[in-house]
Amino acid sequence: MSGEIMITEHVSRSSVLIAGAGIGGLAIALSLLRRGIDCDVFEQASELREVGAGLWISMNGVRVLQDLALTQQIEQNCIAAERRDIRLWSNGGSWPLYNRSSDPAGNQPYLLLRAHLLKILVEGVRRLKPSAIHLNAHVVGFGQDDEGVRAKLADGIEVKGRALIGADGAHSKVRQGLIGNIESQYTNAIAWRGLVPVDRLAPHQREHVVSTWIGPTAHVTAYPVRWQDTELMTFSGQVDRADWLLESWSEKGAVEECLKDFVGWHSDIIELVKNVDTLNKWGLFVRPSLDTWSNGRVTLLGDACHSMLPYLGQGVNMALEDAAVLARCLDDQPNDLAAAFQTYQDLRLDRTTKVAKSAAGMLPVFHNQALTTPETAGDYIKTQWAPQATAARYDWIYQYDATTVPLH
């Protein structure tokens, strides 16, 4: 069956069209279908798969997954961290940030592979509408009028629906059609990420702990995830680098090059890099905050409207929040899409802008010259990660509940 026949057979004019089958696109699809709102998802890739990477879902994201009735599947695939520690790059000194047993509020993240969350969302969508996800279907433009929207695909097919949600990532074609080209700016930092089978590591490196290692010009976050019966350690390292100009999160990296970025670091980090199975690197870019996400029957979600640096681990959590709020707005105002999209934007724009700015502001906290020597590092860490400072930095993010925030 050709792509054109499949799409024209299964997409109704009353469907909400969603560009992008990433986590944000699938979360909004599932949230809409659970409310009885028809939708279709258009994904440019030929198959649904993810480059292997760990993912950290904080409580603001967990609440959305609970609302989507995915708690059981998530908990079967995730690892719940026992604690989070701040570690010093040079000698491995450790300062506790939180401990599961002493935090009844449950602010510890769920740790899992991005591919697992994607698979769970895909299964949830297909249970409710088996034909909802269309592959090899890249939305490259759109038009709209009082009757509906027309999404144009890369192969020339036009798909008609009653609304379009651009969940198509940092390089969003829907955003480009709404707002025009938004230039990104390189931040003079790159990110490395990879996965290491824990059986290659020493026993003390296999604990169910989130470790954030900080230094003068780089920092590393390491935490365990599970793939079937195998435990893996996620390695995510951000490094000050002025020589990287490609905005891609799936570029292959070389172990030898990565090791050069961590010369002098503690042996635990060196062993992580040396034992990594696959290694990717990407340049870290920022875009200016948008003043608007919506126009008529078209709106944006997730990285398409507020891509952010990974320093607070909130990119995927913001997309989940967007999905919950947007679905509620469409359910609340089903016959006035422009009003629903405006309400959604009003509720989300300020929060996501603040989170993005806070994430960017973490770089000089993680990378600081006070961390050069153990003598100066101790006082710095005790100040920056004191309980009061930590609460001010994270609590307002984690306590937000996208499933209950008032719409009016």
C-alpha positions in Angstrom: 0.0 0.0 0.0 1.5 3.4 -1.0 2.0 6.2 1.6 -0.6 8.3 -0.2 -3.4 5.7 0.0 -2.6 4.9 3.6 -2.7 8.5 4.6 -5.8 9.5 2.7 -7.7 6.4 3.9 -7.0 6.9 7.6 -6.9 10.7 8.2 -10.2 12.4 8.6 -10.8 16.1 8.1 -11.7 16.3 11.8 -8.4 15.0 12.9 -5.8 17.0 14.8 -2.6 16.7 12.8 0.7 16.3 14.8 4.1 16.8 13.1 6.7 14.6 14.8 6.6 11.3 16.6 9.1 12.1 19.3 8.2 12.0 23.0 6.3 15.3 22.9 4.3 14.4 19.7 3.4 10.9 21.0 2.5 12.3 24.4 0.0 14.8 23.0 -1.4 12.1 20.7 -2.0 9.8 23.5 -3.5 12.5 25.7 -5.9 13.6 22.9 -6.9 10.0 22.1 -7.7 9.3 25.8 -10.0 12.3 25.7 -11.8 11.0 22.6 -10.1 13.7 20.3 -9.1 12.2 17.0 -5.5 12.8 15.9 -2.8 11.6 13.5 1.0 11.7 13.9 3.3 12.3 10.9 6.9 11.3 11.3 9.7 11.8 8.8 11.7 8.7 9.8 11.0 5.3 8.2 11.0 3.6 11.6 10.4 4.6 15.2 13.7 4.2 17.0 16.0 6.2 19.2 19.7 6.7 19.4 20.5 4.9 22.7 20.5 7.4 25.6 19.4 7.7 29.1 16.5 9.8 30.2 15.7 11.5 33.4 12.0 12.1 34.2 11.5 14.4 37.2 8.3 14.5 39.2 6.7 17.2 37.0 7.1 14.8 34.1 6.1 11.7 36.1 2.7 13.3 37.0 2.0 13.5 33.2 2.9 9.9 32.7 0.7 8.9 35.6 -2.2 10.9 34.0 -1.6 8.9 30.8 -2.0 5.7 32.8 1.6 4.6 32.0 2.9 4.3 35.6 3.1 0.5 35.6 4.9 0.3 32.3 7.3 3.1 33.3 8.1 1.5 36.7 8.8 -1.9 35.0 11.4 -0.3 32.8 13.0 2.4 35.0 15.4 2.5 37.8 14.5 4.7 40.8 17.6 6.4 42.1 18.5 5.9 45.7 20.2 9.2 45.9 21.9 12.0 44.0 25.5 13.1 44.8 27.7 16.0 43.7 31.2 14.7 42.9 34.4 16.7 42.4 36.1 16.0 39.1 39.7 15.6 40.4 39.5 13.5 43.5 36.0 12.1 43.4 34.9 13.9 46.7 31.2 13.4 47.3 28.5 15.7 48.7 24.9 14.2 49.0 22.1 16.2 47.3 19.1 14.1 48.1 18.3 10.6 49.5 15.2 8.6 48.6 14.6 7.4 52.1 14.6 11.0 53.5 12.5 12.6 50.8 8.9 11.6 51.2 7.8 14.1 48.6 9.3 11.8 45.9 11.5 14.3 44.1 13.8 11.7 42.8 13.8 11.1 39.1 12.8 8.0 37.2 15.8 6.8 35.1 15.1 5.0 31.9 16.2 4.7 28.3 14.6 7.2 25.9 13.9 4.2 23.6 11.8 2.6 26.4 9.6 5.7 26.9 9.2 6.1 23.1 8.1 2.4 22.9 5.6 2.8 25.7 4.1 5.9 24.2 3.9 4.3 20.7 2.1 1.2 22.2 -0.3 3.5 24.1 -1.2 5.5 20.9 -1.6 2.4 18.8 -3.9 0.7 21.3 -6.3 3.5 21.0 -5.9 4.1 17.2 -3.7 1.5 15.4 -3.4 3.7 12.3 -2.5 6.9 14.1 1.2 7.0 13.3 2.3 7.6 9.7 6.0 7.0 8.9 8.0 8.5 5.9 5.7 11.5 6.3 7.7 14.7 6.8 5.6 17.8 7.3 7.4 20.6 5.5 4.7 23.3 5.3 1.1 24.1 5.9 -1.8 26.3 4.9 -5.0 27.2 6.9 -8.3 28.8 6.5 -11.6 29.0 8.3 -12.4 25.3 7.4 -9.2 23.7 8.6 -5.5 23.1 7.9 -3.6 21.5 5.1 -0.2 19.9 6.1 2.1 19.5 3.1 4.4 16.5 3.2 7.9 16.3 1.6 6.6 13.9 -1.1 3.9 16.5 -2.2 0.9 14.9 -0.5 -1.4 17.3 1.4 -3.2 16.1 4.4 -6.3 17.9 5.7 -7.3 18.2 9.3 -8.8 20.7 11.7 -5.6 21.7 13.5 -1.9 21.2 13.3 0.6 20.8 16.2 4.2 21.2 15.4 6.1 18.8 17.7 8.9 18.5 15.2 11.9 19.4 17.3 14.5 22.2 17.3 14.6 22.3 13.4 10.8 22.6 13.2 9.3 23.2 9.8 6.0 24.1 11.4 7.8 26.8 13.4 9.5 28.1 10.3 6.1 28.4 8.6 4.6 30.2 11.6 7.4 32.5 12.5 10.1 32.3 9.9 13.7 31.2 10.3 15.1 31.5 13.9 18.9 31.5 14.0 20.5 29.3 16.6 23.7 30.4 18.5 26.5 28.0 19.5 27.2 28.2 23.2 30.8 27.2 23.0 30.0 23.9 24.7 29.5 20.3 23.4 27.9 17.3 24.9 29.1 13.7 24.9 26.7 10.9 25.7 27.0 7.1 25.7 26.0 3.9 27.5 28.3 1.5 29.4 27.3 -2.0 30.4 27.8 -2.0 34.2 29.5 -5.4 34.2 32.5 -3.6 32.8 32.7 -1.3 35.8 33.9 -1.7 39.3 31.2 -2.6 41.9 31.2 0.9 43.5 30.4 2.4 40.0 27.2 0.3 39.6 25.1 1.8 42.4 21.7 3.2 41.7 22.9 6.7 42.2 22.7 9.9 40.1 26.2 11.3 40.2 26.9 14.8 38.9 30.6 15.4 38.5 31.6 19.1 38.3 34.8 20.8 37.3 36.4 24.0 36.0 35.5 23.5 32.3 33.3 20.4 32.2 30.7 18.3 34.1 29.4 14.8 33.8 26.2 13.2 34.9 26.1 9.4 35.3 23.2 7.2 36.3 22.0 3.7 35.7 19.3 2.6 33.2 17.9 -0.9 32.3 17.7 -2.5 28.9 15.8 -5.8 29.2 17.9 -7.8 31.7 21.0 -5.6 31.3 21.9 -2.6 33.4 23.8 0.2 31.7 25.4 3.4 33.0 24.5 6.6 31.2 27.4 8.9 30.6 26.5 12.5 29.7 29.4 15.0 29.7 29.2 18.7 28.8 32.5 20.4 27.9 33.5 24.0 27.1 34.6 23.8 23.5 34.8 26.6 20.9 35.5 24.4 17.9 32.2 22.6 17.3 29.7 24.0 14.9 27.3 21.2 14.0 23.9 21.3 15.7 23.2 17.6 15.8 22.6 15.3 18.8 23.4 12.0 16.9 26.9 12.7 15.6 29.3 9.7 16.2 32.2 10.5 18.5 35.5 8.9 19.2 36.6 7.6 22.6 40.1 9.0 22.0 38.7 12.5 21.4 36.4 12.3 24.4 39.3 11.2 26.7 41.2 14.4 25.7 38.3 16.4 27.1 38.7 14.7 30.5 42.4 14.7 31.0 43.2 14.8 34.7 39.7 13.6 35.7 39.1 10.9 38.4 39.6 7.4 37.2 35.9 6.6 37.6 35.1 9.0 34.7 38.0 7.7 32.6 36.8 4.1 33.0 33.3 5.2 32.0 34.6 6.7 28.7 37.0 3.8 28.0 34.2 1.2 28.4 31.4 3.0 26.5 29.6 0.9 23.9 28.5 3.8 21.6 29.4 7.4 21.9 27.7 10.4 20.4 28.5 14.1 20.6 26.6 17.2 19.7 27.0 21.0 19.8 24.9 22.8 22.3 22.9 25.7 20.7 20.3 28.1 22.0 17.6 30.1 20.2 16.0 33.3 21.5 12.7 32.9 23.3 9.6 33.1 21.1 6.9 35.7 21.7 4.2 33.5 20.2 3.8 29.8 19.5 0.3 29.9 17.8 -1.5 31.3 14.9 -5.1 30.3 14.2 -5.3 26.5 14.0 -1.6 25.9 14.3 0.6 25.8 17.4 3.9 24.4 18.6 5.0 22.0 21.4 8.3 21.0 23.0 11.7 21.7 21.4 9.9 23.3 18.4 9.1 26.3 20.6 11.4 26.2 23.5 14.5 24.0 23.0 16.8 24.3 26.0 20.2 23.3 27.2 20.4 20.0 29.1 21.8 21.3 32.3 18.5 20.9 34.3 17.4 17.7 32.5 14.1 19.4 31.6 13.7 19.2 27.8 11.6 16.1 27.8 9.8 17.1 31.0 8.7 20.4 29.4 7.4 18.5 26.4 5.4 16.2 28.6 4.0 19.2 30.5 3.1 20.9 27.2 1.2 17.8 26.0 -0.8 17.6 29.2 -1.8 21.3 29.2 -2.5 21.4 25.5 -4.7 18.4 25.5 -6.7 19.9 28.4 -7.1 23.2 26.6 -8.4 21.4 23.4 -10.8 19.4 25.6 -12.0 22.5 27.3 -12.5 24.6 24.1 -13.1 22.0 21.4 -15.0 24.3 19.1 -12.6 27.3 19.2 -9.2 26.0 18.4 -7.6 29.4 18.2 -8.8 30.2 21.7 -7.7 26.8 23.0 -4.2 27.4 21.5 -4.0 30.9 22.9 -4.9 29.6 26.4 -2.3 26.9 26.1 0.4 29.4 25.0 -0.6 31.8 27.8 -0.2 29.0 30.4 3.1 27.6 29.1 5.2 30.4 27.5 6.4 32.1 30.7 7.2 28.8 32.5 9.1 27.3 29.7 11.0 30.5 29.1 12.0 30.7 32.8 13.1 27.0 32.8 15.2 27.5 29.6 16.9 30.6 31.1 17.5 28.7 34.4 19.0 25.8 32.5 21.4 28.1 30.6 22.3 29.7 33.9 23.5 26.4 35.3 26.6 26.3 33.1 28.7 28.7 35.2 27.5 26.8 38.3 28.7 23.4 37.0 31.8 24.8 35.3 33.6 27.1 37.7 37.2 28.0 38.4 36.5 27.6 42.2 36.5 23.9 41.4 40.1 23.8 40.2 41.5 22.7 43.6 40.0 20.7 46.4 40.7 23.5 48.8 38.5 26.0 47.0 36.0 23.4 45.8 34.7 22.4 49.2 33.4 25.8 50.2 32.0 26.4 46.8 30.0 23.2 46.7 28.8 23.6 50.2 27.4 27.0 49.2 26.0 26.2 45.8 24.4 22.9 46.8 23.3 23.7 50.3 19.7 22.5 51.0 18.3 26.0 50.7 20.1 26.7 47.4 19.1 23.3 46.0 15.4 23.9 46.9 15.4 27.3 45.3 16.9 25.9 42.2 14.7 22.8 41.7 11.6 22.8 43.8 9.6 25.3 41.6 10.3 23.1 38.6 9.5 19.7 40.2 6.3 20.8 42.1 4.4 22.0 39.0 1.5 19.8 38.0 0.5 20.2 34.4 -2.5 17.8 34.9 -4.2 20.2 37.4 -3.0 23.7 36.7 -6.1 25.9 36.3 -6.9 26.7 32.7 -8.8 29.9 33.5 
